[in-house]
Amino acid sequence: MTSTPPQRQIRARHTEDTITVYQAFPPGIAGPAAADGRFPAAFKRDRMTWIKPSFLWMMHRSDWGRSAGQERVLALEISREGFDWALEQAVLSAYSGRFHDSQAAWKRELRQSPVRVQWDPERGPRLEPLAWRAIQVGLRGEAVRRYADEWIRRITDVTELAERVRVTRDASLLPVETPYPVSDSVAARVGAATG
């Protein structure tokens, strides 16, 4: 019997040096990105871009790569050093007295930080909401530049995998996502479990 993960735990496919995050794009961005291992000029660096370590949350968000403008799903292996930097800069996208000294302080941090974090219900193989949450990390400004220019190690188009999982509901095809270790200070900053 598998145990239920903590309410807010970063779970991801990761190695000693990298963590895999997911994004979905139109073919004009995804095709060149997967071919060249970096984003093309059409990738908008002046907007917030959200990266998701949960494959199934990305499937929920993009309707298995069938939503307009999200027809191609990419798995991006990025440096753990970069991802950890993002978490160290992050501010929760919603105010909570548990994590912020005051609403004014939270608003000030939110304006200044290049990284936002939010937690949404994790999804199962049928995209049903689960009892625990998955993290999303929003990058803007300096964080987008670092992500696009420094952190990416490999980009893989996983649209066909998304379609196979959608059609078969075969959970054995899913990427294995395990707890991602974070420091106590980062866990406190983003409201995550440490283990």
C-alpha positions in Angstrom: 0.0 0.0 0.0 1.4 3.4 -1.0 1.3 6.2 1.5 -0.3 9.6 0.8 2.3 12.3 0.1 2.4 15.3 2.4 -0.1 18.1 1.4 2.6 20.2 -0.2 5.6 18.3 -1.3 7.7 19.0 -4.4 7.7 15.8 -6.4 9.6 15.6 -9.6 11.7 13.5 -11.9 15.3 14.5 -11.0 18.9 13.4 -11.0 21.9 14.5 -9.0 22.2 17.6 -11.3 18.9 18.2 -13.0 15.2 18.4 -12.4 12.6 17.9 -15.2 9.8 20.5 -15.6 7.0 20.6 -18.1 5.6 23.3 -20.3 3.2 23.3 -23.3 3.6 25.5 -26.4 2.3 25.9 -29.9 4.3 24.0 -32.5 6.1 27.2 -33.6 7.9 27.4 -30.3 8.0 23.8 -29.2 9.4 22.4 -32.5 12.5 24.6 -32.7 13.0 24.3 -28.9 13.1 20.5 -29.0 15.3 20.5 -32.1 17.8 23.1 -30.9 17.7 22.5 -27.1 16.9 26.2 -26.5 13.9 28.5 -27.0 13.5 30.3 -30.3 13.1 34.0 -30.7 9.3 33.5 -30.6 9.5 32.5 -26.9 8.3 35.6 -25.0 10.8 36.5 -22.4 8.9 39.6 -21.2 6.0 37.5 -19.8 5.7 35.3 -16.8 6.3 31.7 -17.8 5.1 28.8 -15.5 7.1 25.6 -15.1 5.6 22.5 -13.6 7.5 19.5 -12.2 4.3 17.4 -12.2 3.6 15.7 -15.6 0.0 15.1 -14.8 -0.6 18.6 -13.7 0.8 19.7 -17.0 -1.6 17.2 -18.7 -4.5 18.8 -16.8 -3.4 22.3 -17.7 -3.0 21.6 -21.4 -5.7 18.9 -21.7 -3.2 16.4 -22.8 -1.6 18.8 -25.3 -5.0 19.5 -27.0 -5.6 23.0 -25.8 -5.1 25.9 -28.3 -1.6 27.2 -28.0 -0.5 24.2 -25.9 -0.5 21.5 -28.6 3.1 20.3 -27.9 4.3 19.3 -24.5 7.9 19.7 -23.6 10.0 18.0 -20.8 12.8 20.4 -19.9 15.7 19.1 -17.9 17.1 22.1 -16.1 19.9 22.5 -13.5 19.0 21.9 -9.9 21.2 24.8 -9.1 18.9 27.0 -11.2 15.7 25.5 -9.8 16.9 25.9 -6.3 17.8 29.5 -7.0 14.3 30.1 -8.2 12.8 28.6 -5.0 15.1 30.8 -2.9 13.7 33.9 -4.6 10.1 32.7 -4.7 7.1 34.3 -3.1 3.8 32.5 -2.7 1.2 33.9 -5.2 -1.5 34.1 -2.5 -1.2 35.8 0.9 -1.2 33.6 4.0 -0.6 34.8 7.6 1.2 31.5 8.1 4.0 32.5 5.8 4.0 36.3 5.7 4.5 38.9 8.3 1.7 41.1 6.9 -0.3 41.5 3.7 1.7 44.7 2.9 5.0 42.8 3.3 3.7 40.0 1.0 2.6 42.5 -1.6 6.0 44.2 -1.5 7.8 40.9 -1.9 5.4 39.9 -4.7 6.2 43.0 -6.7 10.0 42.7 -6.2 10.5 38.9 -6.7 11.1 37.4 -10.1 9.6 34.1 -9.0 6.1 33.1 -7.8 5.0 29.8 -6.4 1.5 28.4 -6.2 0.2 25.0 -5.1 -2.7 23.4 -7.0 -4.4 20.0 -6.5 -2.2 17.2 -8.0 -3.9 15.1 -10.6 -4.3 11.4 -11.1 -4.1 9.4 -14.4 -7.7 10.4 -15.3 -6.8 14.0 -14.3 -9.0 13.7 -11.3 -7.9 16.1 -8.4 -6.0 14.3 -5.6 -5.9 15.2 -1.9 -2.4 16.7 -2.1 -0.9 19.6 -4.1 1.6 20.1 -6.9 3.9 23.1 -7.2 3.9 25.5 -10.1 6.8 28.0 -10.4 6.2 31.3 -12.3 9.3 33.0 -13.7 9.6 36.6 -14.9 12.3 39.1 -15.6 15.7 37.9 -14.4 14.4 34.4 -13.7 13.1 33.9 -17.3 16.4 35.0 -18.6 18.3 32.6 -16.4 15.9 29.8 -17.2 16.1 30.3 -21.0 19.8 31.0 -21.2 21.5 29.2 -18.3 19.5 26.4 -16.7 18.2 24.3 -19.6 20.2 21.1 -20.2 17.9 19.2 -22.5 14.5 19.7 -24.1 12.4 16.7 -25.2 9.0 16.7 -26.9 6.8 14.4 -24.9 3.5 15.1 -26.8 3.3 11.5 -28.1 3.8 10.2 -24.5 1.0 12.4 -23.4 -1.3 11.0 -26.0 -0.4 7.4 -25.2 -1.1 8.0 -21.5 -4.4 9.7 -22.3 -5.6 6.9 -24.5 -4.4 3.9 -22.5 -4.5 5.4 -18.9 -1.5 3.2 -18.4 0.2 4.6 -15.2 3.3 2.6 -15.9 4.1 5.0 -18.8 4.2 8.0 -16.4 7.5 9.6 -15.5 8.6 8.6 -12.0 8.4 11.6 -9.7 9.9 11.4 -6.3 10.3 13.9 -3.4 12.7 16.7 -4.3 14.9 17.7 -1.4 14.8 21.3 -0.3 16.4 23.1 2.6 14.3 24.1 5.7 14.6 27.8 4.7 13.3 27.1 1.2 10.5 24.9 2.5 9.4 27.7 4.9 9.6 30.2 2.0 7.3 28.2 -0.4 5.2 26.3 2.2 6.6 22.9 1.3 7.3 19.7 3.2 11.0 19.0 3.5 10.9 15.3 3.0 
